[in-house]
């Protein structure tokens, strides 16, 4: 696996995630659908390698934790 390419894709995903959160709204179902679909695409692109799965799970957990903080003030 090309780790440099993968982690660059992660960086690009995070930037796009921020854009989608602004565009769609962080609490909007459309945003969370985008998150799930795009993380699935990223995982598939790298054949669901263990590192890839751990990274995409971490990104999802990070977003969920951030949402809980926003929601609970």
C-alpha positions as CSV (number, residue, x, y, z in Angstrom):
1,X,0.0,0.0,0.0
2,X,1.2,3.5,-0.8
3,X,1.0,5.1,2.6
4,X,1.9,8.6,1.4
5,X,-1.0,8.5,-1.1
6,X,-3.4,7.0,1.5
7,X,-2.6,9.7,4.1
8,X,-2.9,12.4,1.5
9,X,-6.3,11.0,0.6
10,X,-7.2,11.2,4.3
11,X,-6.1,14.8,4.4
12,X,-8.2,15.6,1.3
13,X,-11.1,13.8,2.9
14,X,-10.9,15.8,6.1
15,X,-10.8,19.1,4.2
16,X,-13.9,17.9,2.1
17,X,-15.6,16.8,5.3
18,X,-15.2,20.3,6.7
19,X,-16.7,21.8,3.5
20,X,-19.6,19.3,3.6
21,X,-20.3,20.1,7.2
22,X,-20.6,23.8,6.3
23,X,-22.6,23.1,3.1
24,X,-25.0,20.5,4.5
25,X,-25.0,21.2,8.2
26,X,-23.2,19.1,10.8
27,X,-26.4,17.8,12.3
28,X,-28.1,17.1,8.9
29,X,-28.7,13.5,7.8
30,X,-27.3,14.4,4.3
31,X,-24.0,15.2,5.9
32,X,-23.9,11.9,7.9
33,X,-24.9,10.0,4.7
34,X,-22.0,11.7,2.9
35,X,-19.6,10.7,5.7
36,X,-20.6,7.0,5.6
37,X,-20.6,6.8,1.8
38,X,-17.3,8.6,1.4
39,X,-15.5,6.7,4.2
40,X,-16.8,3.5,2.6
41,X,-15.4,4.6,-0.8
42,X,-12.0,5.4,0.8
43,X,-11.9,2.0,2.5
44,X,-12.8,0.3,-0.8
45,X,-10.1,2.2,-2.6
46,X,-7.5,0.7,-0.4
47,X,-9.0,-2.8,-0.2
48,X,-10.2,-2.4,3.4
49,X,-6.6,-2.9,4.6
50,X,-6.5,-3.0,8.5
51,X,-4.7,0.4,8.7
52,X,-7.3,1.9,6.4
53,X,-10.2,0.4,8.5
54,X,-8.6,1.7,11.7
55,X,-8.2,5.2,10.2
56,X,-11.7,5.4,8.8
57,X,-13.1,4.2,12.1
58,X,-11.1,6.8,14.0
59,X,-12.4,9.5,11.7
60,X,-16.0,8.4,12.3
61,X,-15.5,8.2,16.0
62,X,-13.9,11.7,15.9
63,X,-16.9,13.1,14.1
64,X,-19.3,11.4,16.5
65,X,-17.5,12.7,19.5
66,X,-17.4,16.2,18.0
67,X,-21.2,16.0,17.3
68,X,-21.9,15.0,20.9
69,X,-19.9,18.0,22.1
70,X,-21.7,20.3,19.8
71,X,-25.1,18.8,20.6
72,X,-24.6,18.9,24.4
73,X,-23.0,22.3,24.4
